[in-house]
Amino acid sequence: MTSPRPAPPQVVVLSPVEEGEFPKEWYEIASADHFWMEWRLRAFLDQARDLGVDLGASLRGLEVGCGVGTLRRQLEQATAWTVDGADLIRAALDASQAQRGRNLLYDVNHRSPELAGRYDFILLFDVLEHIAEPARFLESCLFHLRPGGWVFLNVPALNALWSGYDKAAGHLRRYDRSSIRAEFAEHDVVIEDVRYWGMTMVPLLILRTLMLGARPGVSSEAVIRDGFRPPGKVAHAALKALMRMETGLLRRPPVGTSLLATARKALGSFPGP
């Protein structure tokens, strides 16, 4: 008999927030067993191992824009880390799938003094492309990081792959190696690694661009659903096989549909006011 799953941690309110809309349908599609979510995790864990990040250490991190906590739950199962999750949407935090760490209703730009320099790492997975003022946002994220701490970041890659899906998902930009480095240029960090992943998905995103372009007037919800959900179990199994092939053969593809970047906060840095 399967034991009941523990209830998610209670939501802690740390700052006033202007709540956004809860994208329930996207969260339902983007489950932990979705091929893209598994692929992103595999690519990240490979990068972390290559950089010598200790997956077995009792590190504490903050995931900014954690949603329902799918990434946090994946990392809890793969590492000994504890990850607090911050989001602006209460409904997402109430539905959190994470089991360790705190659920924080919190705007990082508020810069709560109790969180200054508290964390060993910051997770910014598929968040930065939504931010209108990335320089201020990154400075706020670094406020929460101890000197020498890690910033782990994932963003959509390559402007050539821009499509109606990006617009529907609220993306403001896609990145390449140069542009993601430029985002950190004015901050007191050292870029440790930048790598693409999802090279074998590039033709699929080109096809998605063509298909979505041929369907004007379709709702954003339908665009996200059709652009992210595999069309059936057979297709999903094939995409997982593609994931296993690429991650088994290529740890650093020359291009990809997404980009992972890791930076470290300079040792002499301290949280700002």
SULVEN-V585223 format. One record per pair of residues at least 4 apart in sequence whose ideal C-beta (glycine too) atoms are under 6 Angstrom apart, sorted by the first residue. I is the first residue (numbers start at 0). GAP is how many residues later the second one is. If there is no record, write none. Layout:
BEGIN
i & gap
I & GAP
I & GAP
END
This chain:
BEGIN
i & gap
5 & 93
7 & 88
8 & 93
8 & 94
10 & 82
10 & 92
10 & 94
11 & 90
11 & 92
12 & 92
13 & 90
13 & 92
13 & 98
14 & 91
14 & 92
14 & 95
16 & 71
16 & 90
18 & 69
18 & 70
19 & 68
19 & 69
21 & 67
21 & 69
21 & 70
24 & 196
25 & 4
25 & 198
26 & 40
26 & 41
28 & 199
28 & 200
29 & 4
29 & 7
31 & 5
31 & 38
31 & 42
34 & 201
34 & 204
34 & 205
34 & 208
38 & 204
40 & 33
41 & 205
42 & 154
45 & 205
46 & 213
47 & 5
50 & 141
50 & 142
54 & 24
55 & 24
57 & 22
58 & 22
58 & 61
59 & 22
59 & 59
59 & 60
60 & 22
60 & 58
60 & 60
60 & 62
61 & 22
61 & 57
61 & 60
61 & 82
62 & 9
62 & 20
62 & 22
62 & 60
63 & 22
63 & 44
63 & 60
63 & 63
64 & 62
65 & 19
65 & 21
66 & 25
67 & 24
67 & 27
67 & 28
67 & 29
68 & 4
68 & 16
68 & 27
68 & 28
68 & 29
69 & 27
70 & 54
71 & 11
71 & 13
71 & 26
72 & 24
72 & 25
74 & 4
74 & 6
74 & 8
75 & 23
75 & 24
81 & 18
81 & 19
82 & 18
83 & 17
83 & 18
83 & 20
84 & 13
84 & 18
85 & 18
85 & 20
86 & 5
86 & 6
89 & 15
92 & 10
95 & 7
107 & 32
107 & 33
108 & 31
110 & 29
110 & 32
114 & 29
115 & 155
116 & 29
116 & 154
118 & 25
118 & 26
119 & 29
120 & 28
120 & 29
120 & 31
121 & 19
121 & 23
121 & 29
122 & 29
123 & 4
123 & 29
124 & 29
125 & 28
127 & 6
127 & 27
128 & 26
128 & 27
128 & 42
128 & 44
129 & 40
130 & 6
133 & 4
133 & 49
137 & 49
141 & 123
142 & 128
142 & 129
144 & 4
144 & 120
146 & 118
146 & 120
146 & 122
147 & 119
148 & 116
149 & 114
150 & 112
151 & 110
152 & 108
153 & 104
153 & 106
154 & 20
154 & 104
155 & 18
155 & 102
156 & 17
156 & 18
156 & 39
156 & 99
156 & 100
156 & 101
156 & 102
157 & 16
158 & 15
160 & 44
161 & 4
161 & 12
162 & 46
162 & 49
163 & 48
163 & 59
164 & 47
164 & 58
164 & 62
165 & 5
167 & 52
167 & 55
167 & 56
168 & 55
174 & 4
174 & 5
174 & 84
176 & 17
179 & 81
180 & 10
183 & 5
183 & 79
187 & 78
187 & 81
188 & 74
188 & 76
189 & 74
190 & 72
191 & 70
191 & 72
192 & 69
193 & 67
194 & 57
194 & 65
195 & 57
195 & 59
195 & 60
195 & 63
196 & 59
196 & 61
197 & 58
197 & 59
197 & 60
198 & 54
198 & 56
198 & 57
199 & 42
199 & 46
200 & 56
201 & 55
204 & 52
207 & 19
217 & 4
217 & 5
221 & 4
222 & 4
223 & 4
224 & 4
229 & 5
229 & 6
229 & 9
230 & 4
243 & 4
245 & 4
264 & 4
END
